[in-house]
Amino acid sequence: MLFKKISRTRRSLTHSKKRLSACNLKDVLAAGYLAGYLERPAIFDRVGFTERPDTLCGKLHEGRIGLLIDGTPTALYVPYLFVENFQTADDYANRPFYATFTRWLKYIAFFLAIFLPGLYVGIAAHDPELLPETLLVTIAQAERSTPFPVMLEAILLYFMYELMREAGLRVPKPLGSSVGIVGGLVIGETAVSAGLVSAPSLVVIAVTVITGYTVPKLYEPMAVLRLIFILVGGIWGVWGVLAGFTFLLFELCGKTSFSVPFLAPVAPFRLSAMRDVLVRAGWKRLVRHNASVQHMPGAGKGEKHL
């Protein structure tokens, strides 16, 4: 087993060197410049970034490959798995029960941030019978007083919130919070009072944007997927959202990161690894098995599809 682990690590290291040798950049001013040479284009990152020495040392202990760039504070490491987007260094400093609670909050926030607006648009536009009668009457009364269909409403509100976010990032820091407060409260409330958008749509988009901040590593792909599912829900309804979810799941299951399945250890499933995926077990359980990415089910297979 140890020989297989070393052999797979060497193959990943050889593959990393081969990809980096194809880099034709004259200057590397940031770690992100090299990320595109280590992975193929995809909506989710398969190269990890970190500025913490302890995090990089932990990844190296798990059998990963680290890449340091002179003059930049960020290090790269591969393979990078999907479940790592929900793991933070603070999880291992907090008590296990609270770290487990926050991790499940991140899982729930991820699904809400992507699918909630699409499901809302799909149900309101195509399948209103799925809603409780009281909620259906409330949404119908709100939509009756607005000039736009529910899908266009959601898209306009979504772009408005994204514009406010970009404005808050670009203006000087003392003004950033003011932009968010003015945009979120004043503009949103004024738009509802003027009858341009409905209050339920505003609440759904606001909740979606807030939950997106819970998993900052995935904000960029979630922003794109959120818009896609709004369009899919508005055109094909709930069945379109379910079909889009199935396609997304197949896409993730078919990806690998340096010979390791991208969704490992969830798919292929590994029960012993769930102590740091579904929950964050105590250190006595975490150190009981010396886990590494080379021991993941399916690792080492499909080297041609890196």
C-alpha positions as a Markdown table, in Angstrom:
| # | Residue | x | y | z |
|---|---|---|---|---|
| 1 | Met | 0.0 | 0.0 | 0.0 |
| 2 | Leu | 2.8 | 2.4 | 0.9 |
| 3 | Phe | 4.5 | 1.6 | -2.5 |
| 4 | Lys | 1.2 | 2.4 | -4.3 |
| 5 | Lys | 0.9 | 5.7 | -2.5 |
| 6 | Ile | 4.4 | 6.7 | -3.3 |
| 7 | Ser | 3.9 | 5.6 | -6.9 |
| 8 | Arg | 0.7 | 7.7 | -7.3 |
| 9 | Thr | 2.4 | 10.7 | -5.7 |
| 10 | Arg | 5.3 | 10.5 | -8.2 |
| 11 | Arg | 2.9 | 10.2 | -11.1 |
| 12 | Ser | 1.0 | 13.3 | -9.9 |
| 13 | Leu | 4.3 | 15.1 | -9.4 |
| 14 | Thr | 5.5 | 14.1 | -12.9 |
| 15 | His | 2.2 | 15.3 | -14.4 |
| 16 | Ser | 2.5 | 18.6 | -12.5 |
| 17 | Lys | 6.0 | 19.2 | -13.8 |
| 18 | Lys | 4.8 | 18.4 | -17.3 |
| 19 | Arg | 2.0 | 20.8 | -17.2 |
| 20 | Leu | 4.1 | 23.6 | -15.7 |
| 21 | Ser | 6.8 | 23.0 | -18.4 |
| 22 | Ala | 4.2 | 24.1 | -21.0 |
| 23 | Cys | 3.8 | 27.5 | -19.2 |
| 24 | Asn | 5.0 | 30.3 | -21.5 |
| 25 | Leu | 4.5 | 33.2 | -19.2 |
| 26 | Lys | 7.3 | 35.7 | -18.9 |
| 27 | Asp | 6.2 | 36.9 | -15.5 |
| 28 | Val | 4.2 | 35.2 | -12.8 |
| 29 | Leu | 2.8 | 38.0 | -10.6 |
| 30 | Ala | 0.2 | 35.9 | -8.8 |
| 31 | Ala | -0.5 | 32.2 | -8.0 |
| 32 | Gly | -3.6 | 32.3 | -10.1 |
| 33 | Tyr | -1.5 | 32.7 | -13.3 |
| 34 | Leu | -0.3 | 29.1 | -13.0 |
| 35 | Ala | -3.6 | 27.6 | -11.9 |
| 36 | Gly | -4.8 | 27.5 | -15.5 |
| 37 | Tyr | -1.8 | 25.3 | -16.5 |
| 38 | Leu | -2.5 | 22.8 | -13.7 |
| 39 | Glu | -6.2 | 22.2 | -14.5 |
| 40 | Arg | -8.5 | 22.1 | -17.5 |
| 41 | Pro | -11.2 | 24.7 | -17.8 |
| 42 | Ala | -14.1 | 24.0 | -15.4 |
| 43 | Ile | -16.6 | 25.9 | -13.4 |
| 44 | Phe | -15.3 | 24.5 | -10.1 |
| 45 | Asp | -11.6 | 24.9 | -9.1 |
| 46 | Arg | -9.5 | 21.8 | -9.0 |
| 47 | Val | -6.4 | 23.6 | -7.7 |
| 48 | Gly | -6.3 | 24.8 | -4.1 |
| 49 | Phe | -5.1 | 28.2 | -2.9 |
| 50 | Thr | -3.9 | 29.0 | 0.6 |
| 51 | Glu | -1.9 | 31.7 | 2.4 |
| 52 | Arg | -1.6 | 29.8 | 5.7 |
| 53 | Pro | 1.6 | 27.7 | 6.2 |
| 54 | Asp | -0.2 | 25.4 | 8.6 |
| 55 | Thr | -2.9 | 24.6 | 6.0 |
| 56 | Leu | -0.2 | 23.9 | 3.3 |
| 57 | Cys | 1.7 | 21.6 | 5.7 |
| 58 | Gly | -1.5 | 19.7 | 6.5 |
| 59 | Lys | -2.2 | 19.2 | 2.8 |
| 60 | Leu | 1.3 | 18.0 | 2.2 |
| 61 | His | 0.8 | 15.5 | 5.1 |
| 62 | Glu | -2.2 | 14.2 | 3.3 |
| 63 | Gly | -0.1 | 13.3 | 0.2 |
| 64 | Arg | -0.7 | 16.4 | -1.9 |
| 65 | Ile | 1.7 | 18.5 | -3.9 |
| 66 | Gly | 2.4 | 22.1 | -3.0 |
| 67 | Leu | 3.7 | 24.8 | -5.2 |
| 68 | Leu | 5.4 | 27.9 | -3.8 |
| 69 | Ile | 5.8 | 31.0 | -6.0 |
| 70 | Asp | 8.6 | 33.5 | -5.2 |
| 71 | Gly | 7.2 | 36.9 | -4.3 |
| 72 | Thr | 3.6 | 35.9 | -3.8 |
| 73 | Pro | 1.9 | 35.1 | -0.4 |
| 74 | Thr | -0.3 | 32.4 | -1.9 |
| 75 | Ala | 0.6 | 28.7 | -2.4 |
| 76 | Leu | -1.0 | 26.2 | -4.7 |
| 77 | Tyr | -1.7 | 22.5 | -3.9 |
| 78 | Val | -3.1 | 19.6 | -5.8 |
| 79 | Pro | -5.2 | 17.4 | -5.8 |
| 80 | Tyr | -8.0 | 19.7 | -4.7 |
| 81 | Leu | -11.4 | 18.0 | -3.9 |
| 82 | Phe | -14.9 | 19.5 | -3.9 |
| 83 | Val | -15.5 | 18.8 | -0.2 |
| 84 | Glu | -12.6 | 21.1 | 0.7 |
| 85 | Asn | -14.6 | 24.1 | -0.2 |
| 86 | Phe | -16.7 | 23.5 | 2.9 |
| 87 | Gln | -13.7 | 23.0 | 5.2 |
| 88 | Thr | -11.8 | 25.8 | 6.9 |
| 89 | Ala | -8.9 | 26.0 | 9.3 |
| 90 | Asp | -11.2 | 27.2 | 12.1 |
| 91 | Asp | -13.2 | 23.9 | 11.9 |
| 92 | Tyr | -10.2 | 22.1 | 13.5 |
| 93 | Ala | -9.7 | 24.7 | 16.2 |
| 94 | Asn | -13.3 | 24.8 | 17.3 |
| 95 | Arg | -15.2 | 22.1 | 19.3 |
| 96 | Pro | -16.3 | 19.2 | 17.1 |
| 97 | Phe | -20.1 | 19.7 | 17.7 |
| 98 | Tyr | -19.9 | 23.4 | 16.7 |
| 99 | Ala | -17.6 | 22.7 | 13.7 |
| 100 | Thr | -20.1 | 20.0 | 12.5 |
| 101 | Phe | -23.0 | 22.5 | 12.9 |
| 102 | Thr | -21.3 | 25.2 | 10.9 |
| 103 | Arg | -20.3 | 22.7 | 8.2 |
| 104 | Trp | -23.9 | 21.6 | 7.8 |
| 105 | Leu | -24.9 | 25.3 | 7.6 |
| 106 | Lys | -22.5 | 25.6 | 4.7 |
| 107 | Tyr | -23.9 | 22.6 | 2.9 |
| 108 | Ile | -27.5 | 23.9 | 3.3 |
| 109 | Ala | -26.3 | 27.4 | 2.2 |
| 110 | Phe | -24.7 | 26.0 | -0.9 |
| 111 | Phe | -27.9 | 24.3 | -2.1 |
| 112 | Leu | -30.0 | 27.4 | -1.3 |
| 113 | Ala | -27.7 | 29.7 | -3.1 |
| 114 | Ile | -27.8 | 27.7 | -6.3 |
| 115 | Phe | -31.3 | 26.2 | -6.4 |
| 116 | Leu | -33.6 | 28.4 | -4.4 |
| 117 | Pro | -34.2 | 31.2 | -7.0 |
| 118 | Gly | -34.6 | 28.6 | -9.8 |
| 119 | Leu | -37.1 | 26.6 | -7.8 |
| 120 | Tyr | -39.0 | 29.8 | -6.8 |
| 121 | Val | -39.2 | 30.9 | -10.4 |
| 122 | Gly | -40.1 | 27.5 | -11.7 |
| 123 | Ile | -42.9 | 26.9 | -9.1 |
| 124 | Ala | -44.3 | 30.4 | -9.4 |
| 125 | Ala | -44.4 | 30.3 | -13.2 |
| 126 | His | -45.2 | 26.7 | -14.0 |
| 127 | Asp | -46.2 | 24.7 | -11.0 |
| 128 | Pro | -48.0 | 27.0 | -8.5 |
| 129 | Glu | -50.0 | 24.0 | -7.2 |
| 130 | Leu | -46.9 | 22.9 | -5.3 |
| 131 | Leu | -47.2 | 25.8 | -2.9 |
| 132 | Pro | -49.5 | 26.0 | 0.2 |
| 133 | Glu | -52.7 | 27.9 | -0.5 |
| 134 | Thr | -51.8 | 30.8 | 1.8 |
| 135 | Leu | -48.3 | 31.3 | 0.3 |
| 136 | Leu | -49.8 | 31.0 | -3.2 |
| 137 | Val | -52.3 | 33.7 | -2.6 |
| 138 | Thr | -49.6 | 36.0 | -1.2 |
| 139 | Ile | -47.3 | 35.5 | -4.2 |
| 140 | Ala | -50.2 | 35.9 | -6.6 |
| 141 | Gln | -51.3 | 39.2 | -5.1 |
| 142 | Ala | -47.7 | 40.5 | -5.1 |
| 143 | Glu | -47.1 | 39.5 | -8.7 |
| 144 | Arg | -50.4 | 41.0 | -9.9 |
| 145 | Ser | -49.2 | 44.5 | -9.1 |
| 146 | Thr | -45.8 | 44.2 | -10.9 |
| 147 | Pro | -45.2 | 44.8 | -14.6 |
| 148 | Phe | -42.6 | 42.0 | -15.2 |
| 149 | Pro | -42.9 | 38.2 | -15.2 |
| 150 | Val | -41.4 | 36.4 | -12.3 |
| 151 | Met | -38.3 | 35.2 | -14.2 |
| 152 | Leu | -37.4 | 38.7 | -15.4 |
| 153 | Glu | -38.0 | 40.0 | -11.9 |
| 154 | Ala | -35.6 | 37.5 | -10.4 |
| 155 | Ile | -33.0 | 38.3 | -13.1 |
| 156 | Leu | -33.3 | 42.1 | -12.6 |
| 157 | Leu | -33.0 | 41.7 | -8.8 |
| 158 | Tyr | -30.1 | 39.4 | -9.1 |
| 159 | Phe | -28.2 | 41.7 | -11.3 |
| 160 | Met | -29.0 | 44.6 | -9.0 |
| 161 | Tyr | -27.5 | 42.8 | -6.0 |
| 162 | Glu | -24.4 | 41.8 | -8.0 |
| 163 | Leu | -23.9 | 45.4 | -9.1 |
| 164 | Met | -24.1 | 46.6 | -5.5 |
| 165 | Arg | -21.6 | 43.9 | -4.5 |
| 166 | Glu | -19.2 | 45.0 | -7.1 |
| 167 | Ala | -19.6 | 48.6 | -6.2 |
| 168 | Gly | -19.0 | 47.8 | -2.5 |
| 169 | Leu | -15.8 | 46.0 | -3.5 |
| 170 | Arg | -14.5 | 48.8 | -5.7 |
| 171 | Val | -15.2 | 51.9 | -3.7 |
| 172 | Pro | -13.0 | 52.8 | -0.7 |
| 173 | Lys | -13.4 | 50.6 | 2.3 |
| 174 | Pro | -15.1 | 53.1 | 4.5 |
| 175 | Leu | -17.8 | 53.6 | 1.9 |
| 176 | Gly | -18.3 | 49.9 | 1.1 |
| 177 | Ser | -20.7 | 49.1 | 4.0 |
| 178 | Ser | -22.7 | 52.3 | 3.2 |
| 179 | Val | -23.2 | 51.2 | -0.4 |
| 180 | Gly | -24.5 | 47.8 | 0.8 |
| 181 | Ile | -26.9 | 49.3 | 3.3 |
| 182 | Val | -28.2 | 52.0 | 0.9 |
| 183 | Gly | -28.5 | 49.5 | -1.9 |
| 184 | Gly | -30.1 | 46.7 | 0.1 |
| 185 | Leu | -32.5 | 48.7 | 2.1 |
| 186 | Val | -33.3 | 51.9 | 0.3 |
| 187 | Ile | -33.3 | 50.7 | -3.3 |
| 188 | Gly | -34.9 | 47.4 | -2.5 |
| 189 | Glu | -37.7 | 48.9 | -0.4 |
| 190 | Thr | -38.3 | 51.7 | -3.0 |
| 191 | Ala | -38.5 | 49.2 | -5.8 |
| 192 | Val | -41.2 | 47.2 | -4.0 |
| 193 | Ser | -43.1 | 50.3 | -3.0 |
| 194 | Ala | -43.0 | 51.5 | -6.6 |
| 195 | Gly | -44.5 | 48.2 | -7.8 |
| 196 | Leu | -41.5 | 47.4 | -10.0 |
| 197 | Val | -40.7 | 44.1 | -8.2 |
| 198 | Ser | -42.6 | 41.9 | -5.8 |
| 199 | Ala | -41.7 | 41.5 | -2.1 |
| 200 | Pro | -41.4 | 37.6 | -2.3 |
| 201 | Ser | -39.0 | 37.9 | -5.2 |
| 202 | Leu | -36.9 | 40.4 | -3.3 |
| 203 | Val | -36.8 | 38.1 | -0.2 |
| 204 | Val | -35.8 | 35.1 | -2.3 |
| 205 | Ile | -33.0 | 36.9 | -4.1 |
| 206 | Ala | -31.7 | 38.5 | -0.9 |
| 207 | Val | -31.6 | 35.2 | 1.0 |
| 208 | Thr | -29.8 | 33.6 | -2.0 |
| 209 | Val | -27.2 | 36.3 | -2.1 |
| 210 | Ile | -26.6 | 36.1 | 1.7 |
| 211 | Thr | -26.2 | 32.4 | 1.7 |
| 212 | Gly | -23.7 | 32.7 | -1.1 |
| 213 | Tyr | -21.3 | 34.5 | 1.2 |
| 214 | Thr | -21.3 | 31.5 | 3.6 |
| 215 | Val | -19.1 | 29.5 | 1.2 |
| 216 | Pro | -16.7 | 32.2 | -0.2 |
| 217 | Lys | -14.6 | 29.7 | -2.1 |
| 218 | Leu | -17.6 | 28.8 | -4.2 |
| 219 | Tyr | -19.1 | 32.3 | -4.7 |
| 220 | Glu | -18.0 | 32.6 | -8.3 |
| 221 | Pro | -19.3 | 29.3 | -9.6 |
| 222 | Met | -22.5 | 29.7 | -7.5 |
| 223 | Ala | -23.1 | 33.1 | -9.1 |
| 224 | Val | -23.0 | 31.6 | -12.6 |
| 225 | Leu | -25.0 | 28.5 | -11.7 |
| 226 | Arg | -27.6 | 30.6 | -9.9 |
| 227 | Leu | -28.3 | 32.6 | -13.1 |
| 228 | Ile | -28.4 | 29.4 | -15.1 |
| 229 | Phe | -31.0 | 27.8 | -12.8 |
| 230 | Ile | -33.2 | 30.9 | -12.8 |
| 231 | Leu | -33.3 | 30.7 | -16.6 |
| 232 | Val | -33.9 | 26.9 | -16.6 |
| 233 | Gly | -36.6 | 27.3 | -14.0 |
| 234 | Gly | -38.3 | 30.1 | -15.8 |
| 235 | Ile | -38.4 | 28.1 | -19.1 |
| 236 | Trp | -39.0 | 24.5 | -18.0 |
| 237 | Gly | -40.2 | 24.8 | -14.4 |
| 238 | Val | -39.2 | 22.4 | -11.6 |
| 239 | Trp | -38.5 | 19.6 | -14.0 |
| 240 | Gly | -35.9 | 21.8 | -15.7 |
| 241 | Val | -34.2 | 22.5 | -12.4 |
| 242 | Leu | -34.1 | 18.8 | -11.5 |
| 243 | Ala | -32.7 | 18.0 | -15.0 |
| 244 | Gly | -30.1 | 20.7 | -14.5 |
| 245 | Phe | -29.2 | 19.3 | -11.1 |
| 246 | Thr | -28.8 | 15.9 | -12.5 |
| 247 | Phe | -26.5 | 17.2 | -15.3 |
| 248 | Leu | -24.4 | 19.1 | -12.7 |
| 249 | Leu | -24.1 | 16.0 | -10.6 |
| 250 | Phe | -23.0 | 13.9 | -13.5 |
| 251 | Glu | -20.5 | 16.6 | -14.5 |
| 252 | Leu | -19.0 | 16.6 | -11.0 |
| 253 | Cys | -18.8 | 12.9 | -10.7 |
| 254 | Gly | -17.0 | 12.6 | -14.1 |
| 255 | Lys | -14.2 | 15.0 | -13.0 |
| 256 | Thr | -10.9 | 14.1 | -11.5 |
| 257 | Ser | -8.1 | 16.1 | -9.9 |
| 258 | Phe | -4.7 | 14.6 | -10.6 |
| 259 | Ser | -6.1 | 11.0 | -10.8 |
| 260 | Val | -8.3 | 11.5 | -7.7 |
| 261 | Pro | -12.1 | 11.7 | -8.2 |
| 262 | Phe | -13.2 | 15.3 | -7.6 |
| 263 | Leu | -16.2 | 14.3 | -5.4 |
| 264 | Ala | -14.2 | 11.8 | -3.3 |
| 265 | Pro | -14.8 | 10.6 | -0.7 |
| 266 | Val | -18.5 | 11.1 | -1.3 |
| 267 | Ala | -18.4 | 9.6 | -4.8 |
| 268 | Pro | -16.9 | 7.0 | -4.8 |
| 269 | Phe | -18.1 | 6.6 | -1.2 |
| 270 | Arg | -15.8 | 6.0 | 1.6 |
| 271 | Leu | -17.4 | 5.6 | 5.0 |
| 272 | Ser | -14.3 | 6.1 | 7.2 |
| 273 | Ala | -13.7 | 9.5 | 5.5 |
| 274 | Met | -17.2 | 10.8 | 6.5 |
| 275 | Arg | -15.7 | 11.7 | 9.9 |
| 276 | Asp | -14.3 | 14.8 | 8.3 |
| 277 | Val | -17.0 | 15.4 | 5.6 |
| 278 | Leu | -20.5 | 14.9 | 7.1 |
| 279 | Val | -19.2 | 15.7 | 10.5 |
| 280 | Arg | -16.0 | 17.0 | 12.1 |
| 281 | Ala | -15.0 | 14.3 | 14.5 |
| 282 | Gly | -12.7 | 14.9 | 17.5 |
| 283 | Trp | -9.0 | 14.7 | 17.1 |
| 284 | Lys | -8.9 | 11.2 | 18.7 |
| 285 | Arg | -10.9 | 9.9 | 15.8 |
| 286 | Leu | -9.3 | 12.0 | 13.1 |
| 287 | Val | -5.8 | 10.7 | 13.9 |
| 288 | Arg | -6.9 | 7.1 | 14.2 |
| 289 | His | -6.5 | 6.6 | 10.4 |
| 290 | Asn | -3.6 | 8.1 | 8.5 |
| 291 | Ala | -5.8 | 9.1 | 5.6 |
| 292 | Ser | -4.3 | 10.4 | 2.3 |
| 293 | Val | -5.7 | 11.4 | -1.0 |
| 294 | Gln | -3.9 | 8.4 | -2.6 |
| 295 | His | -6.2 | 6.1 | -0.5 |
| 296 | Met | -9.4 | 7.6 | -1.9 |
| 297 | Pro | -11.6 | 5.1 | -3.8 |
| 298 | Gly | -10.9 | 5.4 | -7.4 |
| 299 | Ala | -7.5 | 7.2 | -6.9 |
| 300 | Gly | -4.9 | 6.2 | -9.5 |
| 301 | Lys | -7.5 | 5.3 | -12.1 |
| 302 | Gly | -8.0 | 7.3 | -15.2 |
| 303 | Glu | -4.6 | 9.0 | -15.3 |
| 304 | Lys | -5.3 | 10.0 | -18.9 |
| 305 | His | -8.2 | 12.1 | -17.9 |
| 306 | Leu | -6.4 | 14.6 | -15.6 |
